Amino acid sequence: FKRNKKIKAVVSTQSTGAVVKGDILPQLVYSLAEQNRFYKKAAAFVLRAVAKHSPPLAKAVVDSGALEALAICLEEFDPGVKEAAAWALGYIARHNGELAQSVVDSGAVPLLVLCIQEPELSLKRIAASALSDISKHSPELAQTVVDSGAIAHLANLT
């Protein structure tokens, strides 16, 4: 119960600013590298909650080194960890082309394409949404998603 209250507290804009100013982001990135899947899922959830509010907050998540750790989480066995990571990456990418390019540069696109091929429908949807958030900003970013082979797998979702 206490844990849920803490996580819900992070959802507000004021709380997310406090997370950034309080140097909590590096601790969350560290948690993504832990062996415990529950820590990974919770850390990705908080990073997503921070990143969703504004481009500066999403940039703070990027600057904390979270992108590479989130991309690595896309290779986890647990689909819940993959979902949380894909969701966070999508929220970062959705703000602008620069942030979307940072997600691409982290190596996440091929891993998101692999997530589309997983059996869990919710993971497929979240990964497809993240790819959409990346590709919407420019023809070049869209071409990156096309070049990754995503279209053939997205077409199979219908």
N, C-alpha and C positions, 0 to 999 in steps of 0.2 A: 504494500500500500504506500509506504513512504517513497519507494523508488518511483512509482507512477506519478506522485505529486511532484517530485524533482524533475522528471522528464516533462511533464505538462507545464511547469514553470518556465521552461526554456522556450516555449512556443511564442511568447510575446516578444515584440520588437525590443522593448526595454531590457528584457531578460537576455536576449541574444546579444545586445550590445555589452551587457555585463560579462557574458561568456567571453567575448572577444577581448575586452579590456582587462579581464581577470587572468589572462594567459591560460585559459582552460583549453583552448584549441590544441596546443601541443600535447596535452595529456590525452585528449580524445584521439589524436592521431596515433599516439603510443598504444592506446587501447585497441585500435584496429589491427595492430600487429600481435596482440595477445592470442594465445591458443583457445581461450574460452569464447565460444561462439555467441554467448549472451552479451559479453562485453563488446564484441565486434558489432553486433546488431544495435545495441544501445548507443554506441559511439557514432555509428553511421546515422542513426535516427536524429541525434542531437546536431550533427554536422548539417544534415538536411534542413532541420528546423532553423538553424542559423542562416544558411545560404538562401533560403527561400524569400527572405524579407527584402533584400535590396542588393544591387550590384556591389556596393562597398563591403557588405557583410559576406557576400559570396567570394569576393576577392580576398578577404581576410582568411576564409577557409582555404582557398588556393594557396595563399602565402604561407599558411601553416604547414604546408607539405602534405595535405590530405589527399590530393588527387592520386598520387601513386599508390598510397595505401588503400584507397577506395577501389582502384583498378585491380589491385591484388585480391581484394575481397570478392571480386567477380569470379575468381577461380576457386572459391571455397566449395566444399561439398554441400554444406547446408544451404538450401534454397532461400531461407529467410535472411541469411547474411548477404547473399547475392542480391536479393530484392532491395534491402536497405541501402546497399552500396549503389545500385543502379538508380534508385530514387534520388539519392544525394547527388550523384553525378548529373542527372537530368535537371535538378533544381539549380545547380551551379551553371549549367550550360544555357538555361532558358533566358537568362538576363540579357546577354549581348554576345556579339561575335568574338570578342577578345576572350571572354570566359569559356565560350564553346571551343575555341581553338586550344585553350589550355587543357580542356578535357580530352580533346583529340591528341594533343602532344603527350598526354599521360599514358597513351596506349590503350585507352579504354574501349575504343570503337570495335576492334575485332573481338574483344571479350563480351561486349554487349551483343554482338551478332551471335556468339556462342550461346548466350543466355536466351536468345529468341528460339533456339533449337532445343531448349530444355523442356521436359514434359509439363512443368507447372504453369498453368495458364496465367496466374498472376505475375509470375516472373517474366513471361513472354510479353505481357502488356506493359509492364514497367520498363523493360529494356527497349521495347519499340517506342515508347514515349520519350525515353532519354535520347534515342537516335533522332527522333523528330525535333527535340529541343536543340540538338546540335546542328542539324541540317537547315533549320529555318532561317538562319541569319545571313547566309550568302551562298551563291552558286558553288563556290570553292568548298565550303563545308559540306554542302549537299553532295558534291562529287566525291568527297572523302567517304561519306556513308555509302554511296553507290559502289565505289571501288572496293569497299570491304566485303562486298557480296551480300549485303543486307537485303536487297530488293527481292531476290529469289526466296529468301526465308520469310520475309514479310508477306509476300504473295501467298505463301502456304498457310498463313494464319486465317484466311477467309474461309 
